[in-house]
């Protein structure tokens, strides 16, 4: 007999979802860990089953470029953690961005982007995307009105990062979402640096979330991947501006994807009209490694944030350091936004400026011992880089400064080692600057 007055089922907590969402014991072997389905293709039950799969009339697996059971668990897990309706796992963060805009834009269209982004994204938007006829218009995340002023009839989307890489800029997602809603376009948020443990942009108005899963989701510097999360919040049929979703698709016998798939239509479109034809598929082995990393995401992000705050406090008091940009510091210009959006911590990545400028930055990264000097973030290990001489080198000097990668800037991705050892390594390296 059922007690109709009993409380509704309890919603699982973050760490429970990080371990269990999307996964079940393997039905054939009973394996508890998600198996690596290292196969190119899958057997059909019969010709009718094959036809239904190819026609999007039933869900299942055809070919690992499009779907794979290991990747599917990763997709369900990240969607659950971000609070989205569906997700798509792809080969890299850049591939995720490419597929998002391929689904939204046609030649001659525009999108607005925060000018404070990862240098690789700036390069992708400024140069590679122009080959497709997609034009970026830059706006200042510190001046929300600049996003409003950038809107034109050609605008199809707005893009920003939750925490900007490398400058530690905390973006007012709710305010930019209001601009996007007024313009009738989706808001895309790169949530790589914050991860859903620290921040869920969908709760603040994001319509699409992207990740470089290479970074904190995987967390161990051993696999490259990307994820697109569909919030299920945008009405793709409100206008004819998004034909991939609102118009009949000849590839699928005239099917209208938004009409058929509703609040997860964007994830479907990115898969069957983007991933299928452009092909940036994620290896099932990489999906397995990223899944394993996600199981400890909450633990790692808490330790990353705790360590980073202590390192930032140490650097802020160091005589050879001109400034520190870390929103966890009470003195930081983004501290109020961090308190609003990042109550669990301000993340692992931040920048600081050396009084000796460019040469001092090169000297510092040449003398660390525990830190690894490389072009990545989000590892369990502490990482360091001088962006002006590496990741942002392709930008002009003015563009470097605008992107938060001026000549004196050093970026840290603080790991989960003992914080005394992290600070000790910086201390000995700074002594040689």
Beta strands, then each sheet from edge to edge (+ up, - down):
strand 1: 86-90
strand 2: 110-114
strand 3: 135-139
strand 4: 155-161
strand 5: 186-190
strand 6: 208-212
strand 7: 226-230
strand 8: 321-325
strand 9: 349-354
strand 10: 372-373
strand 11: 383-385
strand 12: 409-413
sheet 1: 1+ 7- 6+ 5+ 4+ 2+ 3+
sheet 2: 8+ 9- 12+ 11- 10-
end
